[in-house]
Amino acid sequence: MLPRALSRHSARRIATEIRVQRAGLGASAVRSRRYKSTETTVNGTAGSSSPTQADAPTASSSAAPIDQASFPESGTLPYLPQPLGVPDLPTTFRKSWRDETMELMNQDVRLARRKHIVKEATRGYFHDLNATRKHGGKTWIAPRTLIREDHALYFPDISGSCLAGSETVHTTNLCKGKVSVIAMLSTAISEEHVDSFVRETNEAFLSNPHYRFVQINLQENYAKALLVSLYVSSLRRNIPKELHPTYILSRQNMEYVREPLRMNNKHIGFVYLLDSNLKVRWAGGGLALPSEAESLKRCTKVLLDRMGKGNASAGK
C-alpha cells in the first residue's frame, strides 16, 4: 500500500517503474544491447571485444574459498561486502508527528522510499522461501575479523516485551556499555541457525557480566505475533531463566532497516556482534560454518579484552 504522502504523479511513476522492471526493458539494458551490437574487433571483423579492466569483475580483498562440503550445490558465497547498520545513533525516543512530517519533506528520503516500494512490489510472495533452496538462504559469509570502528554503523533500536515481565524493553538500553551478541529469530529453523553461531561463544562468555546475549523473536505479521503470544509460557519453560530479561518478543516494523542489516530473508536467523557503543562490529546469517562460529567467539573476546574486562570471563 502506497504512503499517503505520495502524490498521484509519484504513484504513476512508481507504477511505470514496476511495469518496466517486470518486463525486463530497463533503459540501461537497452543501451547495453545496442552497444554490444556495434562491437567489432581491431581487424574490423564482427565479434565481441575482450572486456576492459573496468568491466571485469574484481574479487573482494577478503574473499577466500569456503568449505564446499557445506554447500555442495556449486559456487561459493562472498564475504560480507560492507558494514551493516544505520548511520544515526539509536534512541529509545520515538519520532514525533512533526519529525515524521519533516522527514517526508526531505527529497532524499522520498526517493529512497520510492525505490524501496518499487523493489518490494517486484519481489515475489514466495521469494524468501524459494531463496532457501540455494545455500539454505545464506547469501554471504561472516567476516573473519572485526569491522573497523571508524567504518562500523549503529544497530537500530528494537523494542518489545521480555519474558521476565510485560514491561517494554529496548535493545539500546540492554546493550549500551556491553559487548553484545544480538540474535534475530522468526522461525523454528532460524533458532537452529542462531544456535550454530552462538553456542561456543555463550559457553565461553555468558558468565561474564560485561557480555550480553540478546534474543529477539521478531514477528511483524499480526497473526503470527498473536500465535507466539499464546505460547509465552512454553517459551519461559524452554528458555533458561537467566536469559528471560534479554529475550524480547517484538512486533516492530523492520521494513526500512532490513536492507541496512542485510536481513534479506525472513526465514533464516541472523547474528550481530555489537561493541559497547552499539556499533555492529561483526555479523552472520543462516547456518554457521565452523569457521564463522569460531570467528564470532574470537571477535567477542577481542572486544572484551579491549574493554580490559576479558579476564572476568569464566571460560577460555
PyMOL commands that set and color helices and strands:
alter all, ss='L'
color gray80, all
select helices_A, chain A and resi 8-23+27-37+97-104+107-121+127-131+135-137+171-175+188-205+222-229+232-238+241-246+290-306+310-312
alter helices_A, ss='H'
color red, helices_A
select strands_A, chain A and resi 159-162+168-170+179-185+211-218+247-250+270-274+280-285
alter strands_A, ss='S'
color yellow, strands_A
deselect
rebuild
show_as cartoon
